[in-house]
Amino acid sequence: MGKSRKRIIGTKDRPRLSVCRSLKNIHVQIINDLEGKTLAAASSLKIKKGGNIAAAKAVGEEIAKKAKSAGITQVVFDRGTSQYHGRVKALAEAAREGGLLF
């Protein structure tokens, strides 16, 4: 468990938006850490754009839609070990535009 993961905990009222970035794809999950449940997930695997900024924006929009349908409006952003730059930033901004607050 990294330093940031010790400080960032997702609750029922404010779950954790976890981002996993690889060379080819980007994955995101909304997690309630207290119950150990994934509430929503999205990935660029199903999107034909690959692992670029356009794909990250599409994943951000998709997770915002899934969060709204699950009744989630506020999350805690967990970028993991990735810098808040490029694809991670594009995903976060798209999720904010989709209605998520963090």
Summary of the structure (lengths in Angstrom):
residues: 102
radius of gyration: 12.4
end to end distance: 22.1
largest distance: 34.7
contacts: 333
relative contact order: 0.23
helix: 32%
strand: 25%
